[in-house]
């Protein structure tokens, strides 16, 4: 299993595809922006003129796209990827989409003898660049094992979490925790500043105790510096929290803190900060706390 079609070469997909080239896979990529395809070619991959052309003849097809409709269009649309795949091919959707859509895509693939895995990731742009992503995979166990070398080239933590849709459900839970934690970190930073405490020293001790977290480690220093260069954009987290709240509603699960986090993320986006890193929740807390 050496030939990979990679569709979606953006902030996350670009470095991921390049890692697969370095791992020895024959990678053919497609992106709507030709410049991003050329970056893959410069890294040793090959470019294609369409998603279907990138997928044709591949052993594994990886998609890394913005949202559910994008993945459905690429896989199921007229002249889409599923139309050109041979039985036994594995499609690995590493986008973050709705769990119900992931299940319907797996059903569509199964009807054609194609394994479709939902394999969203956590770790942001830096995790993609460093190949240290956490990858949560839903779908057929045999398809997961077939694609395991691909996962191992991209991530540090790779877990088959259950049947189709399970990967996206775990990713929704991940985004719920991250959003809530970011909001509390933002509130803590404003709280510390209001009391004249050295925030860098405070963060050092907080990180060593029960309040410590990957969010605190990776995001707090940039938040203190007001550096909101996007590692994961507000727009995307807003989209993901829409997935969370819809899935919770469908299951009859109450997420009061998560609903508040979703509202605050939406408010930050409405203020024109959608292109900033989600750590920009700090700006909203500062605004709410100003005289």
N, C-alpha and C positions, 0 to 999 in steps of 0.2 A: 504494500500500500504506500505508494510514493507520490502519486499525482494529486494535487490539491487545486481546486478552484476556489478563489477567495473573492467574495463580493462585498464591497464596502471597505474602502481603504482610508477611512477618516482618522480622527485623533486616536482612536483605539485600534481600529483595523489595520492601519498602516504599519505600526511597529509590530503588531502580531504577525502579519504576513511576512515581514522581513525576518522575524525570528524563525519562522518555518523554513524559509530559504536557507538560513544559516544552519538549521538542523538537518539539512540534506534533502528536503522535499522538493519536488518539481512543482513550483507554485505559479499559477496563472491567475492574474487579478483583474478585476473590473471595478471601476468607480465612475460615477457620472462626471466627475472633474478629471479631465485627462492628466493634469499635472500630478495628481496623486498616483495615477497608474505609472507615470514615468518615474516616480520615486521608487516604486517597487522594482521596475526594470533596472534602475541604477543599482539596486541592492542585490540584483542577480535573478530576479523573477522575470516573468513574461507578462505582457499586457494583452487584454482582449477588448474587442469593440462592443461587447454586450455581456450581460450576465450569463445568458445561455451559452455563449461562446467560451466564457471562462469555465463553465461547469462541464461542458461536453468532454467526455473521455476521462473525467476525474474519478479517482477512487473515493475521495471525500470532498464535499463542497461545504465551505464555511461561509456563513452570512453574518455580517456585523453591521446592522442597519438601524435607523433611528427609532422606528415604531412599528406597531402591528401592521398597519396598512402597507408599509414599505415591504415587509417580509412577505405578506400575502401576495402582493403584486409581483415580486421577483420569483416566487416559487410557483404560484398558481395562475398568474396572468397568461394571456395569449402568448404563445412562444416562450413561456417561462421555463425556469430551470427544471422542474419536474418532468417536463415534456421531453427533455434530451438525455435523461439519466438512464443508465442501464440498471436492471434489477441487481440488487446487492450493493449498490452505491449507498453511502451514508451521508446525509445532510446534517450538518451541525449548525444550528442557529444560535449564535452567541449574542444576539441582540437581547434587549430587555423588552418583552412584549407581554400581552395578557395571557394568563394561563389557559383560558378557554381557546384562544387562537392557537397556542402551542399544541393543544390536544387535537384540534381539527387538522392542523398541518401533519401531525403524526398519522392520523387516519388516512389522509390523502396520499401520503407516501406509502403507507402499508398496502394500499390498494394497487400500487404499482411495483411492489416488491422493493421499495426504497426505505431504508431506516431514517427517520427524522428525529433527531435529538434536540431538546431545548437545553442549552448550556450557557446561560447568562453568567457574567463574571462580576467580581468585585475586586477593587484595587485601583480603579481609576487609571488615568493616563500613565502615571508613574509605574503602576503595576504592569501595564502593557509594555512599556519601554523596558522594564527590568525582567520581564517574563516571570513575575511572581504573583500572578493573578490567583484568586480563589475562584474555582469553577464548580458550579453546582449543576449537575446533569440529570435531566429527566428523560425517560424513554426506555427502549428495549435494551436489556442487559447485554445481549450479544453485539448489538450495534455500538454500545458504549465500549466494550472491549476492543472492537475493531478500530475505533477512533482513538483509543487510549494514547498511542504515540503522539498524536496531534496535541492532545490535551497536555501531555507531559512536557512538550516543547514550549508551552505558553504559560503554564501556571505552576505554583508551588503546592497548592492544596486542590486536589481534584477528587470529588466525591459523587458517586452515583446515588442520588437522593430518592429515586423512586420512578414511577411510571410517567408517561407523557404529561407535561404540565407541572410536574413536581419541581423541576429546576426553576421555572418561572415563579412558582409559589414561594420557594425559598428566597429567591432574589427580591420578591416583594417584601418579605419579612426583613431582609437585609436593609432595604431602602427605608423601611419604617424605623428601624433602630438607628440608622445613620442620621436621618433627618431629626429625630428626637434628640439624639446626643449632640448634634451640631447646635441645635437651639439652646440646649442647656449650657454648652460650652460658651456660646455667645453671651448668655445671661450672666454666667459666672465671671467672664472677663469684664463686663460692664460693672458688675457688683464690686469686684476687686478694685477697679480703677476709681470708683466712687469713694472708696474708703482709703485711697492713697497707698495701696499695697503694691509692691514691685511685682508685676504680673509674671515676669520671667521666672523669678524665684518661686512664686506661688505655683506656677505650672510644673516646676521641677518636682516639688514635693507631692502635688496632686497626682502626677503621673506615676509615682511610686506606690500609691495607695489604692484603695478600692475604687476611687474615681478614675483611675488610669484606664485608657482605652486606645485602640488604634486611631480613632477619630482625634483624640487629644494629642497623640504623638504626631500625627501627620498634618493636622490642620491648625492647631492653636497658634503656633509661632507665626504663621502667615497671617492669621486673623489679627494678632497683636500688631503686626507691621502694616495692617491694612493692605496687604498684597492679595488681591482677589483674581490673580491670573488664573484662568480656568483650568483646573484639573478635571473637574466635573461640573458642568454648567447648571445654573439655576433652572434653565429651560428644561433640561433633561430630568432633573430631580422632580420638578413640577409634574412632568409627564408620568414619571414612575409612581409618584404619590397618588395620581389619578387611578393608576392600576391597583394600588393598594386599597384605596377607599372603595372602589367598585367591587373588588374581590371580597373584601370584608363584608360589604353590604349583601352580596349574593349569598355569603355563608352565614349571615345573621350574627356576625361577630362585632362587638362594640370595641372601637379603638378611639376613645376620647382624646388621649394625648396625641395619637397619630393624626386624627382629624384636625386638631389645632395646628400641628406641625405643617400639615398640608395647606391650611388656610394661610399661615404665615409665609410659606414658600410662594404661594400664589400672590400674596400682597407684595412681596419683594419683586416678583416678576412684573406685576402691574406697574410698579414704579420705574420700570425700564432697566432693571438689573438682570435680565434673563441671560445675558452673555457672560456674567461674572461667575466665579467659583461659588459653589453653594455655601462656603464659609462666609459669604456676604450677608448671611442672616444676622451677623453682627451689626450691620448698618441699620437694620430694622429695629434691633433692641436699643441701639444708641439713639435712634430717632424717637422711639417711644419713651425713652428715659430723659430726654432733653427737656429743660424748663420751658 
